[in-house]
Amino acid sequence: MYDVIIIGGGIVGCALARELSRYNLRLALIEKEVEVGFGTSKTNSGIIHAGHHSAEGTLKGKFEWAGNQRWDDLARDLKFGFKRIGELLIAQKPEDLQYLEDLKKQGDSRGVTGLEIWEPKQIRKAEPNLSHSILQALHAPTAAVINPYEACFGLIECARQNGAQLFCDHPVMSIRQKDDGFSIQTGQKKFLSQIILNATGVFADRVAAMIGADNFKIFPRKGEEYLLDRRLQGIVSHLIFPTPSATSKGVLIIPTVDGPIMVGPTAEEVDNRENLSTSFAGASKIFASVRKSCPAISERDTITEFAGLRAVSGTNDFIIEPSPVKGFYNIAGIQSPGLTAAPVIATFVTEMLRADGLALTEKSTWKAAIDGPPHFAQMTTRERQAAILDDPAFGRIVCRCESVTEAEIRYAIRHGARTLDGVKFRVRAGMGRCQGGFCTTRIMDLLAQTLAIPLAEITKRGRGSNVCTPRHDDLSVEDLG
Ligand SMILES: Cc1cc2nc3c(=O)[nH]c(=O)nc-3n(C[C@H](O)[C@H](O)[C@H](O)COP(=O)(O)OP(=O)(O)OC[C@H]3O[C@@H](n4cnc5c(N)ncnc54)[C@H](O)[C@@H]3O)c2cc1C
């Protein structure tokens, strides 16, 4: 019997797990994918929003600025990529100028620091590659970029170090209410818990429906993103936002935390919650929009593309509340700025549980920080020499594009990577220009050796994405039909 079970290991579930791991609770997180962070939390723009975007009077507005200020400490403690690079929200039409003024007023009244309207001369000095037709821009120095999947891995590693249990590859299939709590049936086993926190993103209404707590609906909205060649690195140094539309912040130019530029996302209502395809139409829309603000960006520079699904609720706001079923809480409708807000959502939910009578006594042994993975590419020559002397596997480069060593890949596997994407998102192996063309087979070998599994069981991102088939002489007569 657990005190609290979190269903869903996205940024929200992982932040909840770390926050609740401060207390003497029997705590577990159940995730359907083979690793945490493999839902929307790995397929977003990776922006910690500046604090002034979301509308007043909404939970999104309440949590955006508060969330923004939590990430410096988290990045330091959990050792993930994070940079405050600032943002420019540009006005290209006279009718956009009032929007900039209104947004500045909203930010100022909320206490967002450093907001300034820039004139064309100042814009050109800071960003010489932007279009000369820009009339004004709102500069927000508090905007930042992070590696969102690294943040999920860091949060859950910290939660586990503090006693939380993690069950990946456990899709929740049904939930039953019992006298003293709930029983949760996954594909693999049954769990009992007094409290359930439903943090299942785009599936939150379906999981809530398992217990009759679905007093809301989720309307998935797809966003496509395009990552560009390092050739364009530095073409802009700030996040570039257009003036937004009613349904989205518009197409952004994003200098990612690792350097390469990303452009996106689109915003398209979809029915299928598994369809993460990208499209010619999406790409055309993105590049046409981006070229208006930065003419040198072209689709020919795309090295990879992906799509994510926003979990939009009927109210267009976060739903963070006890459900009609006592002990079952919905943390749903967590669309943008959900990544930014996640640490504050975790604190808010914790206080809600306390107010509802959950006894929260702090552990004296709780540790805020983890060691974090080594990064050979960021070491000085002296540090590299010392690392190789300590472990010769640092002397064997596996991913040439990003200079990732065998030692880092082994570390990633020891700390939870089970798939090619799990390795890629922890240590960048396969993220460079060749997109794994040279290193994939070597990473597969390392996964097979370290996990003691056959090559045919290795997947790109979990069930159904196996990279190769078993050798014919390993198959039985029945397998061969
Ligand atoms: C294209 C795009 C760009 C975005 N950009 C930004 C941005 O720059 N900044 C920002 O702040 N926000 C951004 N967002 C929003 C942000 O990504 C989300 O708000 C955030 O990732 C939501 O996290 P989550 O944990 O609620 O959901 P998820 O990450 O989707 O996690 C839910 C988890 O629940 C699991 N799950 C589902 N069903 C079950 C089940 N039955 N059993 C067990 N587990 C289950 C899923 O596998 C998943 O891992 C963007 C979103 C999109 C789509």
The ligand as an SDF file (V2000), in Angstrom:
LIG
                    3D

 53 58  0  0  0  0  0  0  0  0999 V2000
    5.1210   21.5050  -29.5660 C   0  0  0  0  0  0  0  0  0  0  0  0
    5.0580   21.9240  -28.1190 C   0  0  0  0  0  0  0  0  0  0  0  0
    5.8920   22.9380  -27.6450 C   0  0  0  0  0  0  0  0  0  0  0  0
    5.8320   23.3160  -26.3060 C   0  0  0  0  0  0  0  0  0  0  0  0
    6.7310   24.2230  -25.8520 N   0  0  0  0  0  0  0  0  0  0  0  0
    6.7370   24.5710  -24.5320 C   0  0  0  0  0  0  0  0  0  0  0  0
    7.7090   25.4700  -24.0390 C   0  0  0  0  0  0  0  0  0  0  0  0
    8.6030   25.9060  -24.7530 O   0  0  0  0  0  0  0  0  0  0  0  0
    7.6380   25.8500  -22.7390 N   0  0  0  0  0  0  0  0  0  0  0  0
    6.6610   25.3730  -21.9020 C   0  0  0  0  0  0  0  0  0  0  0  0
    6.6370   25.7830  -20.7430 O   0  0  0  0  0  0  0  0  0  0  0  0
    5.7710   24.4550  -22.3300 N   0  0  0  0  0  0  0  0  0  0  0  0
    5.7900   24.0440  -23.6270 C   0  0  0  0  0  0  0  0  0  0  0  0
    4.9070   23.0990  -24.0820 N   0  0  0  0  0  0  0  0  0  0  0  0
    4.0050   22.4730  -23.1240 C   0  0  0  0  0  0  0  0  0  0  0  0
    4.7500   21.4130  -22.3130 C   0  0  0  0  0  0  0  0  0  0  0  0
    5.5060   20.5750  -23.1500 O   0  0  0  0  0  0  0  0  0  0  0  0
    3.7310   20.5800  -21.5310 C   0  0  0  0  0  0  0  0  0  0  0  0
    2.9350   21.4620  -20.7830 O   0  0  0  0  0  0  0  0  0  0  0  0
    4.3810   19.5910  -20.5820 C   0  0  0  0  0  0  0  0  0  0  0  0
    5.3600   18.8200  -21.2170 O   0  0  0  0  0  0  0  0  0  0  0  0
    3.2920   18.6790  -20.0220 C   0  0  0  0  0  0  0  0  0  0  0  0
    3.8900   17.7520  -19.1620 O   0  0  0  0  0  0  0  0  0  0  0  0
    3.0460   16.5620  -18.5450 P   0  0  0  0  0  0  0  0  0  0  0  0
    3.9280   15.8890  -17.5760 O   0  0  0  0  0  0  0  0  0  0  0  0
    1.7300   17.0970  -18.0870 O   0  0  0  0  0  0  0  0  0  0  0  0
    2.6890   15.6400  -19.8080 O   0  0  0  0  0  0  0  0  0  0  0  0
    3.5500   14.4840  -20.5270 P   0  0  0  0  0  0  0  0  0  0  0  0
    4.9480   14.8710  -20.7100 O   0  0  0  0  0  0  0  0  0  0  0  0
    2.7940   14.1020  -21.7460 O   0  0  0  0  0  0  0  0  0  0  0  0
    3.5300   13.3150  -19.4770 O   0  0  0  0  0  0  0  0  0  0  0  0
    2.4150   12.4840  -19.2710 C   0  0  0  0  0  0  0  0  0  0  0  0
    2.9280   11.0780  -19.0910 C   0  0  0  0  0  0  0  0  0  0  0  0
    1.8460   10.2260  -18.7530 O   0  0  0  0  0  0  0  0  0  0  0  0
    2.1030    8.9690  -19.3410 C   0  0  0  0  0  0  0  0  0  0  0  0
    0.8520    8.2170  -19.4250 N   0  0  0  0  0  0  0  0  0  0  0  0
   -0.2220    8.4660  -20.2160 C   0  0  0  0  0  0  0  0  0  0  0  0
   -1.1600    7.5280  -20.0420 N   0  0  0  0  0  0  0  0  0  0  0  0
   -0.6950    6.6600  -19.1120 C   0  0  0  0  0  0  0  0  0  0  0  0
   -1.1950    5.4640  -18.5340 C   0  0  0  0  0  0  0  0  0  0  0  0
   -2.3840    4.9570  -18.8630 N   0  0  0  0  0  0  0  0  0  0  0  0
   -0.4190    4.8160  -17.6250 N   0  0  0  0  0  0  0  0  0  0  0  0
    0.7900    5.2990  -17.2570 C   0  0  0  0  0  0  0  0  0  0  0  0
    1.3190    6.4240  -17.7940 N   0  0  0  0  0  0  0  0  0  0  0  0
    0.5870    7.0970  -18.7090 C   0  0  0  0  0  0  0  0  0  0  0  0
    2.6720    9.3320  -20.7060 C   0  0  0  0  0  0  0  0  0  0  0  0
    3.3770    8.2650  -21.2840 O   0  0  0  0  0  0  0  0  0  0  0  0
    3.5470   10.5200  -20.3700 C   0  0  0  0  0  0  0  0  0  0  0  0
    4.8930   10.1790  -20.1290 O   0  0  0  0  0  0  0  0  0  0  0  0
    4.9220   22.6960  -25.4250 C   0  0  0  0  0  0  0  0  0  0  0  0
    4.0900   21.6630  -25.9030 C   0  0  0  0  0  0  0  0  0  0  0  0
    4.1690   21.2740  -27.2240 C   0  0  0  0  0  0  0  0  0  0  0  0
    3.3110   20.1530  -27.7140 C   0  0  0  0  0  0  0  0  0  0  0  0
  1  2  1  0
  2  3  1  0
  2 52  2  0
  3  4  2  0
  4  5  1  0
  4 50  1  0
  5  6  2  0
  6  7  1  0
  6 13  1  0
  7  8  2  0
  7  9  1  0
  9 10  1  0
 10 11  2  0
 10 12  1  0
 12 13  2  0
 13 14  1  0
 14 15  1  0
 14 50  1  0
 15 16  1  0
 16 17  1  0
 16 18  1  0
 18 19  1  0
 18 20  1  0
 20 21  1  0
 20 22  1  0
 22 23  1  0
 23 24  1  0
 24 25  2  0
 24 26  1  0
 24 27  1  0
 27 28  1  0
 28 29  2  0
 28 30  1  0
 28 31  1  0
 31 32  1  0
 32 33  1  0
 33 34  1  0
 33 48  1  0
 34 35  1  0
 35 36  1  0
 35 46  1  0
 36 37  1  0
 36 45  1  0
 37 38  2  0
 38 39  1  0
 39 40  1  0
 39 45  2  0
 40 41  1  0
 40 42  2  0
 42 43  1  0
 43 44  2  0
 44 45  1  0
 46 47  1  0
 46 48  1  0
 48 49  1  0
 50 51  2  0
 51 52  1  0
 52 53  1  0
M  END
$$$$
